[in-house]
Amino acid sequence: MADNSTQIEQYRAGKDKVLGFFVGQVMKATQGKANPKVVNQLLTKKLKG
């Protein structure tokens, strides 16, 4: 997330579609092995907190 501060600011400014970008990055890093629903929940918590 530290490498994507611009996208974090966009998300916090109300652009919820950026969340898909982060989910995609996690799925890419885990080679598709992560559960997208869980990733989505964790990222939402992390980004709002």
Biopython code that builds the backbone (N, CA, C, O; Angstrom):
import numpy as np
from Bio.PDB.StructureBuilder import StructureBuilder

atoms = [
    (1, "MET", "N", (0.819, -1.185, 0.000)),
    (1, "MET", "CA", (0.000, 0.000, 0.000)),
    (1, "MET", "C", (0.866, 1.253, 0.000)),
    (1, "MET", "O", (0.450, 2.299, -0.499)),
    (2, "ALA", "N", (2.045, 1.150, 0.548)),
    (2, "ALA", "CA", (2.928, 2.315, 0.604)),
    (2, "ALA", "C", (3.321, 2.781, -0.793)),
    (2, "ALA", "O", (3.586, 3.965, -1.002)),
    (3, "ASP", "N", (3.361, 1.864, -1.742)),
    (3, "ASP", "CA", (3.733, 2.215, -3.109)),
    (3, "ASP", "C", (2.591, 2.866, -3.885)),
    (3, "ASP", "O", (2.798, 3.366, -4.990)),
    (4, "ASN", "N", (1.394, 2.862, -3.315)),
    (4, "ASN", "CA", (0.210, 3.336, -4.028)),
    (4, "ASN", "C", (-0.517, 4.431, -3.267)),
    (4, "ASN", "O", (-1.740, 4.391, -3.132)),
    (5, "SER", "N", (0.218, 5.394, -2.776)),
    (5, "SER", "CA", (-0.391, 6.457, -1.972)),
    (5, "SER", "C", (-1.398, 7.290, -2.767)),
    (5, "SER", "O", (-2.368, 7.794, -2.199)),
    (6, "THR", "N", (-1.178, 7.437, -4.067)),
    (6, "THR", "CA", (-2.114, 8.188, -4.901)),
    (6, "THR", "C", (-3.477, 7.504, -4.920)),
    (6, "THR", "O", (-4.510, 8.162, -4.794)),
    (7, "GLN", "N", (-3.477, 6.191, -5.078)),
    (7, "GLN", "CA", (-4.734, 5.452, -5.098)),
    (7, "GLN", "C", (-5.414, 5.477, -3.740)),
    (7, "GLN", "O", (-6.642, 5.495, -3.662)),
    (8, "ILE", "N", (-4.629, 5.476, -2.671)),
    (8, "ILE", "CA", (-5.210, 5.556, -1.329)),
    (8, "ILE", "C", (-5.940, 6.879, -1.161)),
    (8, "ILE", "O", (-7.051, 6.914, -0.634)),
    (9, "GLU", "N", (-5.328, 7.956, -1.602)),
    (9, "GLU", "CA", (-5.963, 9.272, -1.507)),
    (9, "GLU", "C", (-7.232, 9.327, -2.357)),
    (9, "GLU", "O", (-8.229, 9.920, -1.944)),
    (10, "GLN", "N", (-7.201, 8.718, -3.532)),
    (10, "GLN", "CA", (-8.384, 8.682, -4.388)),
    (10, "GLN", "C", (-9.510, 7.935, -3.690)),
    (10, "GLN", "O", (-10.659, 8.377, -3.718)),
    (11, "TYR", "N", (-9.190, 6.803, -3.062)),
    (11, "TYR", "CA", (-10.209, 6.021, -2.352)),
    (11, "TYR", "C", (-10.808, 6.833, -1.218)),
    (11, "TYR", "O", (-12.026, 6.870, -1.048)),
    (12, "ARG", "N", (-9.969, 7.470, -0.460)),
    (12, "ARG", "CA", (-10.447, 8.260, 0.678)),
    (12, "ARG", "C", (-11.216, 9.502, 0.233)),
    (12, "ARG", "O", (-11.983, 10.072, 1.009)),
    (13, "ALA", "N", (-11.013, 9.917, -1.007)),
    (13, "ALA", "CA", (-11.749, 11.063, -1.559)),
    (13, "ALA", "C", (-13.105, 10.626, -2.104)),
    (13, "ALA", "O", (-13.871, 11.457, -2.590)),
    (14, "GLY", "N", (-13.407, 9.344, -2.029)),
    (14, "GLY", "CA", (-14.726, 8.868, -2.425)),
    (14, "GLY", "C", (-14.766, 8.018, -3.683)),
    (14, "GLY", "O", (-15.848, 7.610, -4.106)),
    (15, "LYS", "N", (-13.639, 7.742, -4.285)),
    (15, "LYS", "CA", (-13.604, 6.917, -5.497)),
    (15, "LYS", "C", (-13.486, 5.447, -5.096)),
    (15, "LYS", "O", (-12.389, 4.892, -5.037)),
    (16, "ASP", "N", (-14.627, 4.835, -4.825)),
    (16, "ASP", "CA", (-14.663, 3.455, -4.333)),
    (16, "ASP", "C", (-14.162, 2.441, -5.354)),
    (16, "ASP", "O", (-13.756, 1.343, -4.973)),
    (17, "LYS", "N", (-14.181, 2.775, -6.620)),
    (17, "LYS", "CA", (-13.739, 1.835, -7.656)),
    (17, "LYS", "C", (-12.250, 1.525, -7.549)),
    (17, "LYS", "O", (-11.783, 0.522, -8.088)),
    (18, "VAL", "N", (-11.507, 2.376, -6.860)),
    (18, "VAL", "CA", (-10.071, 2.153, -6.681)),
    (18, "VAL", "C", (-9.824, 0.901, -5.832)),
    (18, "VAL", "O", (-8.751, 0.301, -5.899)),
    (19, "LEU", "N", (-10.806, 0.519, -5.049)),
    (19, "LEU", "CA", (-10.676, -0.686, -4.238)),
    (19, "LEU", "C", (-10.397, -1.900, -5.131)),
    (19, "LEU", "O", (-9.631, -2.787, -4.756)),
    (20, "GLY", "N", (-11.012, -1.933, -6.292)),
    (20, "GLY", "CA", (-10.772, -3.013, -7.249)),
    (20, "GLY", "C", (-9.314, -3.085, -7.668)),
    (20, "GLY", "O", (-8.776, -4.170, -7.889)),
    (21, "PHE", "N", (-8.680, -1.932, -7.775)),
    (21, "PHE", "CA", (-7.253, -1.895, -8.108)),
    (21, "PHE", "C", (-6.448, -2.618, -7.030)),
    (21, "PHE", "O", (-5.578, -3.433, -7.336)),
    (22, "PHE", "N", (-6.742, -2.314, -5.775)),
    (22, "PHE", "CA", (-6.013, -2.943, -4.670)),
    (22, "PHE", "C", (-6.277, -4.442, -4.591)),
    (22, "PHE", "O", (-5.361, -5.225, -4.338)),
    (23, "VAL", "N", (-7.522, -4.840, -4.806)),
    (23, "VAL", "CA", (-7.841, -6.269, -4.804)),
    (23, "VAL", "C", (-7.050, -6.958, -5.916)),
    (23, "VAL", "O", (-6.509, -8.046, -5.720)),
    (24, "GLY", "N", (-6.987, -6.329, -7.058)),
    (24, "GLY", "CA", (-6.218, -6.880, -8.170)),
    (24, "GLY", "C", (-4.744, -7.028, -7.846)),
    (24, "GLY", "O", (-4.116, -8.018, -8.220)),
    (25, "GLN", "N", (-4.196, -6.047, -7.154)),
    (25, "GLN", "CA", (-2.780, -6.108, -6.774)),
    (25, "GLN", "C", (-2.521, -7.268, -5.808)),
    (25, "GLN", "O", (-1.511, -7.963, -5.920)),
    (26, "VAL", "N", (-3.441, -7.472, -4.862)),
    (26, "VAL", "CA", (-3.292, -8.580, -3.915)),
    (26, "VAL", "C", (-3.417, -9.912, -4.643)),
    (26, "VAL", "O", (-2.642, -10.837, -4.396)),
    (27, "MET", "N", (-4.391, -10.006, -5.536)),
    (27, "MET", "CA", (-4.578, -11.250, -6.275)),
    (27, "MET", "C", (-3.349, -11.546, -7.145)),
    (27, "MET", "O", (-2.945, -12.700, -7.284)),
    (28, "LYS", "N", (-2.770, -10.513, -7.718)),
    (28, "LYS", "CA", (-1.562, -10.677, -8.526)),
    (28, "LYS", "C", (-0.404, -11.158, -7.654)),
    (28, "LYS", "O", (0.341, -12.056, -8.046)),
    (29, "ALA", "N", (-0.257, -10.565, -6.484)),
    (29, "ALA", "CA", (0.841, -10.923, -5.582)),
    (29, "ALA", "C", (0.698, -12.350, -5.042)),
    (29, "ALA", "O", (1.693, -13.029, -4.791)),
    (30, "THR", "N", (-0.540, -12.791, -4.870)),
    (30, "THR", "CA", (-0.772, -14.134, -4.336)),
    (30, "THR", "C", (-1.019, -15.154, -5.444)),
    (30, "THR", "O", (-1.377, -16.300, -5.175)),
    (31, "GLN", "N", (-0.829, -14.731, -6.679)),
    (31, "GLN", "CA", (-1.034, -15.581, -7.850)),
    (31, "GLN", "C", (-2.440, -16.170, -7.875)),
    (31, "GLN", "O", (-2.638, -17.325, -8.253)),
    (32, "GLY", "N", (-3.421, -15.350, -7.462)),
    (32, "GLY", "CA", (-4.821, -15.749, -7.511)),
    (32, "GLY", "C", (-5.268, -16.677, -6.408)),
    (32, "GLY", "O", (-6.380, -17.203, -6.463)),
    (33, "LYS", "N", (-4.437, -16.895, -5.410)),
    (33, "LYS", "CA", (-4.764, -17.852, -4.355)),
    (33, "LYS", "C", (-5.549, -17.241, -3.196)),
    (33, "LYS", "O", (-6.120, -17.971, -2.386)),
    (34, "ALA", "N", (-5.586, -15.920, -3.109)),
    (34, "ALA", "CA", (-6.300, -15.263, -2.011)),
    (34, "ALA", "C", (-7.801, -15.285, -2.289)),
    (34, "ALA", "O", (-8.232, -15.308, -3.442)),
    (35, "ASN", "N", (-8.572, -15.278, -1.238)),
    (35, "ASN", "CA", (-10.027, -15.217, -1.351)),
    (35, "ASN", "C", (-10.412, -13.754, -1.601)),
    (35, "ASN", "O", (-10.203, -12.916, -0.725)),
    (36, "PRO", "N", (-10.965, -13.429, -2.764)),
    (36, "PRO", "CA", (-11.271, -12.033, -3.094)),
    (36, "PRO", "C", (-12.229, -11.366, -2.107)),
    (36, "PRO", "O", (-12.110, -10.171, -1.837)),
    (37, "LYS", "N", (-13.167, -12.125, -1.577)),
    (37, "LYS", "CA", (-14.124, -11.559, -0.615)),
    (37, "LYS", "C", (-13.404, -11.125, 0.662)),
    (37, "LYS", "O", (-13.654, -10.037, 1.180)),
    (38, "VAL", "N", (-12.522, -11.965, 1.160)),
    (38, "VAL", "CA", (-11.763, -11.658, 2.366)),
    (38, "VAL", "C", (-10.805, -10.495, 2.104)),
    (38, "VAL", "O", (-10.667, -9.598, 2.935)),
    (39, "VAL", "N", (-10.152, -10.516, 0.955)),
    (39, "VAL", "CA", (-9.236, -9.433, 0.587)),
    (39, "VAL", "C", (-9.988, -8.111, 0.559)),
    (39, "VAL", "O", (-9.501, -7.099, 1.062)),
    (40, "ASN", "N", (-11.172, -8.125, -0.030)),
    (40, "ASN", "CA", (-11.992, -6.926, -0.120)),
    (40, "ASN", "C", (-12.333, -6.389, 1.270)),
    (40, "ASN", "O", (-12.231, -5.187, 1.517)),
    (41, "GLN", "N", (-12.736, -7.273, 2.167)),
    (41, "GLN", "CA", (-13.088, -6.869, 3.535)),
    (41, "GLN", "C", (-11.880, -6.290, 4.271)),
    (41, "GLN", "O", (-11.981, -5.250, 4.922)),
    (42, "LEU", "N", (-10.747, -6.965, 4.162)),
    (42, "LEU", "CA", (-9.540, -6.506, 4.862)),
    (42, "LEU", "C", (-9.058, -5.163, 4.324)),
    (42, "LEU", "O", (-8.666, -4.284, 5.091)),
    (43, "LEU", "N", (-9.090, -5.010, 3.010)),
    (43, "LEU", "CA", (-8.655, -3.744, 2.411)),
    (43, "LEU", "C", (-9.584, -2.597, 2.797)),
    (43, "LEU", "O", (-9.126, -1.486, 3.065)),
    (44, "THR", "N", (-10.873, -2.864, 2.825)),
    (44, "THR", "CA", (-11.816, -1.820, 3.211)),
    (44, "THR", "C", (-11.539, -1.346, 4.626)),
    (44, "THR", "O", (-11.535, -0.144, 4.891)),
    (45, "LYS", "N", (-11.307, -2.283, 5.538)),
    (45, "LYS", "CA", (-10.963, -1.921, 6.923)),
    (45, "LYS", "C", (-9.685, -1.109, 6.978)),
    (45, "LYS", "O", (-9.618, -0.075, 7.643)),
    (46, "LYS", "N", (-8.674, -1.586, 6.274)),
    (46, "LYS", "CA", (-7.356, -0.949, 6.287)),
    (46, "LYS", "C", (-7.418, 0.459, 5.692)),
    (46, "LYS", "O", (-6.822, 1.384, 6.245)),
    (47, "LEU", "N", (-8.112, 0.632, 4.603)),
    (47, "LEU", "CA", (-8.169, 1.918, 3.931)),
    (47, "LEU", "C", (-8.990, 2.952, 4.693)),
    (47, "LEU", "O", (-8.698, 4.146, 4.636)),
    (48, "LYS", "N", (-10.006, 2.497, 5.397)),
    (48, "LYS", "CA", (-10.842, 3.445, 6.155)),
    (48, "LYS", "C", (-10.213, 3.800, 7.484)),
    (48, "LYS", "O", (-10.493, 4.859, 8.046)),
    (49, "GLY", "N", (-9.367, 2.921, 7.989)),
    (49, "GLY", "CA", (-8.764, 3.118, 9.298)),
    (49, "GLY", "C", (-7.598, 3.993, 9.216)),
    (49, "GLY", "O", (-6.961, 4.269, 10.232)),
]
sb = StructureBuilder()
sb.init_structure("model")
sb.init_model(0)
sb.init_chain("A")
sb.init_seg("    ")
for serial, (resi, resn, name, xyz) in enumerate(atoms, 1):
    if name == "N":
        sb.init_residue(resn, " ", resi, " ")
    sb.init_atom(name, np.array(xyz, "f"), 0.0, 1.0, " ", f" {name:<3s}", serial, name[0])
structure = sb.get_structure()
